[in-house]
């Protein structure tokens, strides 16, 4: 499941981002959690981070390139099955997807 999560997030960044993907990891001993951040530049801050993990969500259907809108929904489902959480934010032209998993 973890491989599929990372593959879906990297594929999404490659298809919809506009630059280099940065992946940062952090381990918190206090919370016994591992945090993984996927950060990549995007063309627009007009990304609905409240719905980005919803099945079939696409920002602009004419620019999806055949995307089904399921990759991030699957990443969310698998993250939750592993006991973790996933969230997205847009700041300074970057989309950041953060995963927290028990570690």
Backbone torsions as a table, in degrees:
resi	resn	phi	psi	omega
1	UNK	NA	-40.1	-178.9
2	UNK	-63.2	-40.8	176.7
3	UNK	-61.0	-42.9	179.5
4	UNK	-65.0	-39.5	177.7
5	UNK	-59.5	-52.7	-177.5
6	UNK	-63.9	-39.8	177.9
7	UNK	-61.9	-45.2	179.8
8	UNK	-63.9	-40.7	-179.8
9	UNK	-68.9	-40.7	177.8
10	UNK	-67.4	-41.3	177.8
11	UNK	-62.2	-42.0	179.0
12	UNK	-62.5	-43.1	179.3
13	UNK	-64.1	-40.8	-180.0
14	UNK	-65.6	-43.7	-176.9
15	UNK	-72.1	-39.8	-168.6
16	UNK	-114.0	-8.3	179.7
17	UNK	-87.8	178.7	179.3
18	UNK	-139.0	52.9	179.3
19	UNK	164.4	-166.9	-177.4
20	UNK	-71.5	138.4	175.3
21	UNK	-87.6	132.5	175.9
22	UNK	-111.7	132.8	177.6
23	UNK	-121.8	124.2	-178.2
24	UNK	-123.4	138.7	179.0
25	UNK	-120.7	154.0	-179.7
26	UNK	-153.9	138.0	177.4
27	UNK	-115.2	127.7	177.7
28	UNK	-105.0	114.1	178.7
29	UNK	-72.5	-31.7	-179.3
30	UNK	-65.4	-42.6	-177.9
31	UNK	-98.5	-2.3	-176.7
32	UNK	51.3	47.6	-178.9
33	UNK	-128.0	150.2	171.5
34	UNK	-111.9	129.9	179.1
35	UNK	-112.0	132.2	176.5
36	UNK	-125.1	126.0	179.7
37	UNK	-114.1	127.9	175.0
38	UNK	-107.6	116.9	-175.0
39	UNK	-125.6	125.7	176.3
40	UNK	-147.3	147.8	177.6
41	UNK	-65.6	144.4	177.1
42	UNK	-128.7	156.4	-178.7
43	UNK	-68.3	-31.6	-172.0
44	UNK	-140.0	145.4	173.7
45	UNK	-83.7	3.4	-177.6
46	UNK	-83.2	54.3	178.2
47	UNK	-112.6	127.0	-178.2
48	UNK	-82.0	87.7	-176.2
49	UNK	-65.5	-17.3	176.0
50	UNK	-71.6	-26.4	-174.8
51	UNK	-120.3	2.8	-174.6
52	UNK	-59.8	-25.5	-179.8
53	UNK	-96.1	4.0	177.0
54	UNK	-74.2	141.6	177.3
55	UNK	-59.6	137.1	177.5
56	UNK	70.8	10.0	177.0
57	UNK	-69.8	128.3	169.2
58	UNK	-140.3	138.1	-176.6
59	UNK	-69.9	-44.6	-178.1
60	UNK	-142.8	106.2	-173.8
61	UNK	-57.4	-28.2	-178.9
62	UNK	-74.9	-14.7	-178.4
63	UNK	-116.1	17.5	-176.2
64	UNK	-79.2	-19.0	179.9
65	UNK	63.1	35.8	178.9
66	UNK	86.5	7.8	-179.8
67	UNK	-66.4	140.0	178.3
68	UNK	-88.3	-16.5	-176.6
69	UNK	78.5	22.0	-178.8
70	UNK	-105.6	-19.0	-174.7
71	UNK	-56.4	-49.0	-178.8
72	UNK	-73.9	-29.8	175.7
73	UNK	-65.5	-40.7	177.4
74	UNK	-66.2	-42.2	177.9
75	UNK	-58.7	-41.7	178.9
76	UNK	-65.2	-47.2	-178.8
77	UNK	-60.3	-46.5	-179.1
78	UNK	-67.0	-38.9	177.8
79	UNK	-60.2	-44.1	179.2
80	UNK	-67.0	-37.9	177.2
81	UNK	-62.8	-29.5	177.4
82	UNK	-84.4	3.2	178.5
83	UNK	85.2	17.8	-177.3
84	UNK	-111.7	-170.8	178.2
85	UNK	-136.3	158.5	179.7
86	UNK	-141.0	141.5	178.2
87	UNK	-149.7	162.5	-179.3
88	UNK	-131.6	149.8	174.2
89	UNK	-148.8	156.3	176.5
90	UNK	-122.6	128.9	-179.8
91	UNK	-154.5	135.7	176.5
92	UNK	50.7	41.1	176.9
93	UNK	78.0	10.8	179.9
94	UNK	-120.5	140.0	169.1
95	UNK	-95.1	127.1	178.0
96	UNK	-119.8	122.7	174.4
97	UNK	-111.1	124.3	-176.4
98	UNK	-115.0	128.8	176.8
99	UNK	-115.1	134.4	171.6
100	UNK	-119.6	128.4	-178.5
101	UNK	-130.3	147.6	174.9
102	UNK	-58.1	136.9	-176.2
103	UNK	-132.3	NA	NA
